[in-house]
Amino acid sequence: MRNLTDEVISYVKENELDKLLNAEVAPVKKGIYASVDPKEVAPFSPEWDDLVRLHKLVKMRKVTSVLEFGCGYSTVVLADALAKNEKEFGTFVRANLRRSNAFEIHSVDDMLTYIEIAQNRLPTELKKRVFFTTSPVRMTTFNGRICTEYDQIPNIAPDFIYLDAPSQDSAVGEVSGISTRNPDRLPMSCDILKIEHFLLPGTLILVDGRTANARFLLTNFQRNWEYSHDVESDTHTFELCESPLGRYNRAQIEYCLGHEWLDCRARRIAPGREGAIKTDDA
């Protein structure tokens, strides 16, 4: 159990996230099997440090659309951040950027119960920007490696992806007798790998825990991702650092991340190394 910092508490209060979730601002204590026990179906209390991180990232990067794997308190917080972005930048985005799903969050989950809980948590003013996909999860392979995949993924082009699902107990089936339905196994999703070639330069992926899954992504990505692991928070980030695909992608990057991002990333990509992955284990 990590104590909440004054910075986290202050951010929650200033942005009224505690009122949004109708929850006490307190640290969460989990047992060692809490995240892998299929009998643990009751939602945990909000993990405020994680939620603040998500809210700040979406605001700081002026994110326009979110793809979320696994719904929960995060869905509500991400929707709130998008609503604030729309209030501040909506007119500009709609007039200048090609974003057909502007200020929307699309969340996929295999557990209908959790989707219904997340839907009921959403205040009326946020419901219009949140779209849920219920999809089974199956054992499969990617490049010959055993992993899991959702049957359906929302058909959007996100500039922020949050990976926090599926649970390892969700996947049905086996491959060569192997499944993730064992408390000693690890979540191993390949969904983002399947859509990597569609993602736009400037896209950011945040993986919450799931270190083995993050390393699986790291070893299978083909494009120029800049990777970082924050050990203290146990979060992983992947940022797609490539030159813009065209004028609309350039306009989006300049709006979201600024001219400096383009200049800095161009210097950090060595000639002939567009597919390289740079790592920074913080």
N, C-alpha and C positions, 0 to 999 in steps of 0.2 A: 504494500500500500504506500503510494507516494503522497506526501503532504502537498496541498495546493499552495502555490506561491502567491504573494501579494499581487503580482502582476496578473495572474490568472483570475483571481477573485475580483480585482478591479475591473478587468475587461468584461467579465460576466455581468457585473452590476451596471457598468456604463452602457452596455448594449442590451440590458434587461433580458438576458438569456435565461436567467432563473425564472422570471415571470413568464417568458415564452414557454418554458417546459414545465412550469409549476412544480419546481423541484428545489430542494435544499442544496446549497453550495457546500458540499462536503466531500472528502476523499472516499473512494470506493475500495473495499477490501474483498478480494476473491480468493477462494481456495485453489490449490494447485491443479485440480481437475475441473474447475468451473467452466473453462472454455472448451473442454473436450467431452464433457459428460452429456449424452443425449437426453438424460432425464432433467437437465437444467433448462427448462423452457420459459421460466419467468424472466422478463427483462431485468437487466441490472439497473442500478441507479446511474444517472449521467456521469460519465467520466469527463470532468470539466476541462482538464488540460487538453485532452484530445479534441473536444468540441471547440474550444477557443482556437486551437491551431487551425482547424478547418475554416472557421468563420474568418479568421484573420487572413488566411491565404486567399480565399475567394475575394475578399474585399481588396487586399493589397494588389492582387494580380488583375483586378477588374474582370474576373471570370464571367463569361457569357452563358455557358451551358455546362452542366455537370452530368456525368455518368457515374452512378453509384452501384457498387456490388454489395448488397446487404443493407436493408433499411433499418431505421431505428431513430434514436434521438438525433443522430447525425443528419437524417433527412430533413428534419424540421429546422435545424441550425443552418444547413446549407441553403434551404429555401429562403430563410430570413436574410442571409447574406446576399443572395441573388436579388431579392426584393429591394434591398438597400442599393445595390448596384443599378438596378433599373431606375429607381427614383432619381439617382444622380446622373446616370449616363444614358438612360433609355432613348432619349430623343436623338442623340448623336449616333448610337449604335444602329438604330433602325434606318437612319438616313445615309450611313456611310459604310456599314459592314454587311457582308453577306452571311447572315446568321438566321436561318429559318427557325431555329429553336431557341431564340434569344431569351435568356433569363429563366430557363426551365431546368429542372432536375429530373432525370429519368433514372429510376431505381429498380433494379432487378433482384428478386429474392425467390427462393423455392418454398418458403414457409408462409402460407397464406395468413396464419395467425399473426405473425410479425407485421405483415403488410397492413392488416386491419388495425393493429395497435398504432402503427405509424400514421395511418389515415386519420384515426380518431384524435391523435395528438395535434394535428395540423389546425391552426386557427383558420377561420373562414377565408381570410384575406390571402392566405398562402396556398390554399388548395388548388387554385387555378394553374399554378406553375409546377406542380408535382405530378408525375406520371409513373405509375407502378406497372411492372411486368412480373407476372408470376410464371416461373419456369422450372421444370425439373432439372436436376443435375445428374450427370452420368459420368462413370469412369470412361476414360478414353486414352488416347496417346497423342503426343505431339512430338514430331521428329523422333519417334520410337521410344519416347519417355512416357511412363504412366502418369496420368494426371486427371483432372476433372474439367468438365465444361457444362455450361448451361445450354439447354436446347434452343433458347431464344435470347437474343440480346437487343436492347433498344436500338433502333436504326437512326442514330444521331451522330453528329461530328462534334464531340465534346472538346473543350479546351482544359477541362479538369476531370480526372478520373480518380475515384476513391475506391480502393479495393479492401473490403473487410468481410467478404463472404465468397463462397459458401462455407458453411461449417464442414468439417471433414466427415461428419456422420451423415451428411445429406445425400451424397452421391450414391446412386443405385448401380448395380452391376459389378462386374469384376473384369480385370484384364490379367490373364495368366494367373488367376487365383488371387490377385492383389486388389485391394480396395483401401480407401482412406478410412473406413469404418473400424478403426482400432484406436484406442486412446493414446497409443504410443506412436501412431503415424502423424502426418503433418498435412495441413491444407496445401493443395497443389493445383491451382487454377491456371488454365492456359487461355482463358477467354481473351485477354488483352493481346496476347501473341497473335491470335487469329485475325485481329483487326488492325494490327500495327501499321500495315501499309496504307491504311486509310487515314491515319491520324495526321493532324496538321503540325508543322513546326511551331514550337512554342507551347505545345501541350504539356501539362504537368500531371504525373501520376503520383498519388500518395498511397503507400501500402502501410496499413496499420498492423504492426507486429508481423506475423507470417514471414519470418526471416528466410526460411527454406524456400517459400514461394517466391519471395523477392529475388533470391539467388537463381532460381529457375528462370525467372524472367530475364535476369541479367545475362545468363549464359545463352539465351535463345533469341534475344532481340537482334535485329539485323541493321537497324538504323543508328544514327548518332545520338545516343542518349547519354546525358550526364547524370550519374548516379551518386547518391549520398545516403549514408546510414547514420542516423542519430541514435547512438546506443542508449543514451539515458531515457529517451522517450520511446525507444524501440519502434521508430518509424523509418520508412525508406521512401526516398523521392527519386523519380526519374523525370528529367526534363528533356524534351525533344529539341536538340540544338542543331538545327539545319537552316540553310538559307531559305527564304520564303519561296513558296511554290508559284507565286504570281502576285499581281498587284492587290488582290483582295486579301490574301494571306498576309502580305506585308502590311496592309492597312490595319488588320486585326492585331498583329504583333506590335506595331507602333502605338496603337491605342492601349492595349493591355499592358505591355511591358516597356515601351519606350524605345527611342532610337538607340539609346545606350546599349540595350540588350542585343540589338542586331550587330553593333560594332564590336561588342565584347565577345559574343559567340563566334563571330567571323574570325577573330584572332585566335580563338581556342580550338578551332578545327584545322588540323594540319592538312596541307594539300594531299589529295589522294586518300584521305582518311574519313570520308563522309559516313562510313558505316561503323566507325570505332565507338567504343563505349568508354567514357572516362569515369573513373570511380573516385569517391572521396568518403572513406569510412571515418566519419567524425567521431 
